[in-house]
Amino acid sequence: MLGRGSDELAVSDSPFDCIILGGGPGGMTAAIYLARMNRKTLLVDGGRSRARLIPRSYNHPGFPGGVIGRDLLARMREQIAELGVPVVEGEAAQFERTADGFFKADIGGRLVLGQNVIFATGLEDNMPPLDHAHDLVAEGYLRICPICDGYEIAGRPAVVIGATMRAVAEARFLKAFTPTIAIATLGEAPQWDEETQAALRGENIEVVVEPLSSFTKTGEDDMDMMFGNGKLFKGVVVYAALGVRPRSQVAAQLGVRLEEDGRINTGAHQETNVEGCFGVGDVVTGLNQIGVAMAHGEVAAVAVHNRLRTGSR
């Protein structure tokens, strides 16, 4: 499906100034800025932005009552439409550099050329083995970002799902919002040493290693959790701390340097080691926040504009 201005896609011999992969807050911010600098821009949106799962964000500036993730994305898409930016619903199957220095993308069988590319492809959260886990996130029963919504715990007991030091770090972070914290490994052996285990006991953080027998949604955003040993947590706020998988495979096709965790390595202007390639948002090493992704998009858009303006491309 093509958005407004999609007739421009038929012009394969007239490259876009910039192709943006990813229609989340970072990618759409870059598109807005580039359009307002009169740059011919194509936005490719696979519809997989993490923001679509946010039930309501209360920490994004400018929204005192909070904002639903899908509503924020819809408002940004409306702004892009008003600027006439063409949007392709889909993902790039292949990306390569042509002999004359352009970037060629295969998007749903259609080949398009660009002078620059911004990767705003985001990441995937590793979900716990709970039925309909993504729906639980969208409904607010399963949380994946303590920075985003730890404040809303408001002293209620919380359970962090995970068996690695990531879960330990998250449980300790949440101590600022509630005194009652447990880590549930869901049957996996904890991947930390006895010294850490002793420290957790001293911090009054319980560790439950038994498998989960059942869970029930209770209230507006908490759960009851029953474990194999008969232990029951009632009315707990649940966080998953199972890590993420950056969507950086297409960037890697172009030789973009990745960090050890698979995220895109960028410089001060969101540039990568490949001339004309930029990275923004959660796929870049940094804080996974809407505001950070938007700032990345602004910086990358200006860098692309200046690169075109000065004749670097």
N, C-alpha and C positions, 0 to 999 in steps of 0.2 A: 504494500500500500504506500502511495506517495503522498506527501503533504503538499501544502501550498507552494507554488513555484516549481513543481516537479518537472515541468517541461524543460527546464534547464538540463536535466539529466541526460537528455538525448544528445547533447552537444559533447561528443567524446573528444573532439579536437580542440575544445576550449576548456582547459583544465580549471578546476576550482582553485581558488587561492588557498583554501584549507578544507580538508575532510576531517570531520570530528567523529570518532567512534565512541558512542556511548551517550545515552540521553538522560543521564542523571543530573543532579544539580551542577556538578563541575562542567560536564560537556555542554549543557544548555547555557550556562553562564558564558562560556567561551563563545558560543554561537551568537548570543545577544551582543556581546562586545564587538565581535568581528563584523556583524551585520551593521552595527552603528558606526563602524569605521569604513563602511562601503566596500567590504571585502566579500567576494563571492564564496559562499560557504555552504557546505553540505553536511547535514547532521544525519548520522546513521544510528538508529535507536532499536536495540534488540528487546526493549521492554523489561530488562532485568535489573533495573536500578534497585539497590537496597532500600532506597527511600520509599519505595512503594509498599514496604512492609511496616513502616512506622505507623502505629495506631494513632499517636498524637505526640508531637515533639514540643516540649515546654521550654527547651533551652535554646531554641533558635531565636536570635534577637528580632524584635519587631512584632512578635505575636504573643501578647500577654496571656491570652487564653489558650495558647498552644496552636499547632497546625498539624493536620493529618498529612502524612507523607504524600499520598496520592493527590490531595488537593494542591499541595505545593507544586508537584510536578505538572499538574494540569494548568496552573496559573502561568508557569514558565513556558509551557508549550503554546499557550495563548499569546504570550508576548513574542515568541519566536514567529508564530504565524503572522502577527501584525507586521513584523519586519520582513516578511516574504522569504524566510529561509526555507529551502526545500528540505524535507525530511523523508528518509527512507526507513520504513519499518523492517528491520532485519539486521543481519550481522555480516561482517566481511568474512567470506570464506577463505580468501587468500589476499596477501598484500605483498607487493614487490616493488623494487626500484627499477625504473626503466633506464636505458642507456643514456638518455638525455637528462637524467636527474629527477624525473617526476616520480610520484608515487602512484602505482596502479592498483586499484582494489577491485576484487570480484565481489559484488554485492548482489546476492540473489540471481546470479547469472548475468548481471549487467556490469560492464567494465567502466569505471570512472577514473579520471586522472586528477591528481591534486599536487600543488606545489609544496604544501605542508600537510602534516597530519598531527592531530592531537588525540592521544589515547586517553579516553575517559571510561575505560571498560570495567572498572570496579573490581569487585571480588565476590566470592561465594562464601557464606558462613558454613562451617561444618555443623550439622544439626545432630542433636541426640536422637536415639532410636525411639522417638515418641510418634504415635500416629498423627499425621497431618501437622508436622512440626512447623512448616511455614505458615499455616493458618493460625497456629497458636501464637506465633510471633505477631502476625498482623492483628490478632485480637487482643494482644497485650498480656497473654498468659505466660508466654515464654519470652524472656528478654535476652538481648545480645549485646547491650551497650550500657554498662554501669555509669559511664560518664554522662550519657544522655538522660537517663531516668533514675539514677540512684536516689536523687532528692525525693522522688515520689514514693519511695519505700516508707518514709515517715515512721521509722521505728518498728515496722513489722518484721517478723522473722524471714530470713532469706536462705535459699539453698542454691549453691553453685554446682553445676554439673561439669565434671571433668576429673581427669586423673593425672594431670601434668602440673608443672609449676605455674602454668598460666592460670589454672583454677585457684591455686594458692594465692597468687598475686591479686586475682579478682576478689577473692574472699576478704583479703586484707584491705583492699580498696573500699569495699562495701562497709567496713567497720565504721566509717565516717557517718553512715546513714542508719545503722541499726546495730544493737549490741548482740543480736542473736543470729549467728551465721553457722551454716554447716556446708560441708563439701560432700557431694554424692558422686562416687566413681562409677556407679551402675554396674558393679561386678568386676571392674578392672582393678588390677593391682596398682596402688599409688606409685607414681614415678618420681618419688622424692625420698630422701634419706631419713634415717631415724632422728637426726638432729632437727630437721624441718618438722617431723611429726611431733616431736617433743615441744617445739616452739609453738605449733598450732594448739596443742593442749594448753599451753600457758596463756595463749591468746583467747582461750575459750571458743575455739573454732572446732566443732565436732567433725569427724570424718566418718562417713558411712560407706563401707565397701561392698555391701550386699546388693544384689540386683534389684531393680525396681519391679515390684509386682503389679502395681496399678497407680493411676493418677486420676484425679477428678477435678474439673474446673469448679472453683467456688468463688462467690463474690464476683466482682468486676474484673479482677486481674490477678487472682491468686489461686493456688491449688492445694489439694490434699494429696500427699504422696505416701504410698505404702511400700515397704521394702520386704525383701525375702525373709528377714529375721523377725517380721512382725512389727517392726518399728514404724510408727506413723507420724508424719509431719502434717499438721493441720494449718490451713490458711497461710501457706508460705509463698513468698515471691520467688520465682525461679529464674535463674540465669544460666545460659549455656556458655561455657568457656572452653570450646573445643577447637579453636583456631579457625583460620580462613584459608581460602585458595584464590590467590590473585588471578584475574583473567588477563594474563600477559602473553599468551601464546602467540597471538598475531604480531605483537610488537617484537617478540623474539625472532620471528621470521625475517624481520628487517635488520637483525643484528643489534637491536637495542639491548644495552647492558641491564641485567637484572640483579637485584640484591639476592642474598642467600635464601630469603623467604619467598622469592619469585616476584617481588614487586619491582616496579620500574625505578631505576636510579635516575634522578634528575638533579639539575643545578639550580641556581638562584632564580632563573627565569623559566623554570619547568622544562628546560631543554634536556635532551638526552645526548648520548654519545654519537647518535646518528643525526647529521645535519638536517634540519627541517622536521625532526620528530620531537614531540613534546608529550609529557605525561601529566595528568591532573587527577585529583580525587583519590579514592581509596586504593586504586591500583598503584599509587605512588607511596613510598615509605613515608609515614607520618601519622597524624591523628585522624582517625576515621570519623569526621564530623562534617555536617552539611556546610557550615560556614567555612571550614578549611577547603573543602572541595570547590566552593564558589570562588574563594580567593585564588586558588590555583588556576581556575578557569580564566579569571581576569588577567592574571600575570601572563599566562600562556598566550592569550589572545593579543595582548599588547606586544609580546615578543614576536609573534607571527607577523603582525602588522608592520613592525619596525624592520623585520627581515625582508619583507616585500618592498617596503618604502625605500630602503637603502640599496636595493638591488642585489642583496645576498642571495635572493631567489626571485 
